[in-house]
Amino acid sequence: MKKGIYGILGIALGSITTLVINKKLITKSNIDERKKVDKFRGYYALLNQWLINKNNSKEISEYFIKNQYKNIAIYGLGELGNRLINELENTEINISYGIDKEDIFDSNAIKIYSIDNELPEVDVIVVTATFAFNEIYNDLVSKVNCPIISLDDIIFGL
């Protein structure tokens, strides 16, 4: 009789443990999925505003000129970083270098540094990885002596 009770208790305990573990995994999965959705919603809003600005003949270079930022660095050389580089070609804004965590980029256009390198002086650093701006800002603020701004600041500030 005791074996039967222990067996039932073991099954019940195992079931409860499985439910708790699955709930934690599902919750973590949901949180990770939510972060991805929020990241891409942010990118959508940014790109939509960028297009609205273009349609209204507002150029990104105007932001830099207005704020007297002639030499800039770009943190994040993914799609948004490359679009910003393209946007600033043939303007009076000089992209001195790029910064990226990943050391996989090969660019003939600009010098690329790791965040661990000593970073040359520039007028401003633009962070294109807007979803991680606070973390990147905290990584950079003690390494440089210039403003660190988000691409959001530029696009929504025109």
C-alpha positions in Angstrom: 0.0 0.0 0.0 2.8 2.4 0.9 4.5 1.7 -2.5 1.3 2.7 -4.2 1.0 5.9 -2.3 4.7 6.7 -2.9 4.2 5.9 -6.6 1.2 8.3 -6.9 3.1 11.0 -4.9 6.1 10.5 -7.2 4.0 10.9 -10.3 2.2 13.9 -8.9 5.5 15.5 -7.9 7.0 14.8 -11.3 4.0 16.3 -13.0 4.1 19.4 -10.9 7.8 19.8 -11.5 7.3 19.4 -15.2 4.6 22.0 -15.3 6.7 24.5 -13.3 9.7 23.9 -15.6 7.6 24.2 -18.7 5.9 27.4 -17.4 9.4 28.9 -16.8 10.6 27.9 -20.3 7.4 29.2 -21.9 7.7 32.5 -20.0 11.3 32.9 -21.0 10.5 32.1 -24.6 7.6 34.6 -24.5 9.9 37.3 -23.1 12.5 36.6 -25.7 9.9 36.7 -28.5 8.4 39.9 -27.1 11.9 41.5 -27.1 12.3 40.6 -30.8 8.9 42.0 -31.7 9.6 45.2 -29.8 12.9 45.5 -31.6 11.4 45.1 -35.0 8.5 47.5 -34.2 11.0 50.1 -33.2 12.9 49.5 -36.5 9.7 49.8 -38.4 8.8 53.1 -36.8 12.3 54.4 -37.4 12.4 53.4 -41.0 8.9 54.7 -41.6 9.9 58.1 -40.2 13.1 58.1 -42.2 11.0 57.6 -45.4 8.6 60.4 -44.3 11.6 62.7 -43.8 12.9 61.8 -47.3 9.5 62.5 -48.8 9.5 65.9 -47.1 13.0 66.6 -48.4 14.6 66.5 -45.0 18.1 65.2 -45.2 19.9 63.5 -42.3 23.0 65.6 -43.0 20.9 68.7 -41.9 20.8 67.3 -38.4 24.6 67.0 -38.2 25.2 70.4 -39.8 22.7 72.1 -37.4 24.5 70.6 -34.4 28.0 71.2 -35.9 28.9 67.6 -36.1 31.3 67.3 -39.1 33.3 64.2 -38.1 31.2 61.3 -36.9 31.5 57.6 -35.9 28.8 55.1 -36.4 28.2 52.3 -33.9 26.4 49.3 -35.4 27.2 48.4 -39.0 24.2 46.2 -39.8 21.4 47.3 -42.1 20.7 50.6 -40.4 24.4 51.5 -40.1 24.9 50.8 -43.8 21.8 52.8 -44.8 23.2 55.7 -42.7 26.6 55.5 -44.5 24.8 55.5 -47.9 22.7 58.5 -46.8 25.7 60.5 -45.8 27.7 59.8 -49.0 28.4 62.9 -51.0 27.6 65.2 -48.1 29.9 67.4 -46.0 29.6 64.9 -43.1 32.8 62.8 -42.7 32.3 59.3 -41.3 35.6 58.9 -39.5 35.1 55.2 -38.6 32.6 52.6 -37.6 32.4 50.6 -34.3 30.9 47.1 -34.0 30.9 44.3 -31.5 31.2 41.8 -34.3 34.6 41.7 -36.0 33.3 40.3 -39.2 33.0 43.4 -41.3 35.3 44.3 -44.1 34.8 47.8 -45.4 37.0 49.7 -47.8 34.9 52.8 -47.2 35.6 53.3 -43.5 37.9 52.0 -40.8 36.1 49.7 -38.3 37.0 49.4 -34.7 35.9 47.0 -32.0 34.5 48.6 -28.8 37.6 47.3 -27.0 39.9 49.5 -29.2 41.0 53.0 -28.3 38.6 55.1 -30.3 39.8 58.3 -32.1 38.2 61.6 -31.4 35.0 62.5 -33.3 32.3 65.2 -32.9 29.6 62.6 -32.1 29.0 58.8 -32.1 25.7 57.7 -33.7 24.3 54.4 -32.3 22.2 52.6 -35.0 21.4 49.6 -32.7 18.7 51.7 -31.2 17.1 48.7 -29.3 20.3 48.4 -27.2 21.1 52.1 -26.9 21.4 52.3 -23.1 23.7 49.3 -22.9 25.9 50.6 -25.7 25.9 54.1 -24.2 27.1 52.7 -20.9 29.9 50.8 -22.7 31.0 53.9 -24.6 30.6 56.8 -22.2 33.8 56.2 -20.3 35.8 55.6 -23.5 35.0 58.8 -25.4 34.7 62.5 -24.9 31.9 63.3 -27.3 28.1 63.1 -27.4 26.7 59.6 -28.0 23.3 59.8 -29.7 20.8 57.3 -31.1 19.7 57.1 -34.7 16.2 57.7 -33.3 17.4 61.1 -32.0 18.3 62.1 -35.6 15.4 60.6 -37.5 12.7 61.8 -35.1 14.5 65.1 -34.5 14.5 66.3 -38.1 
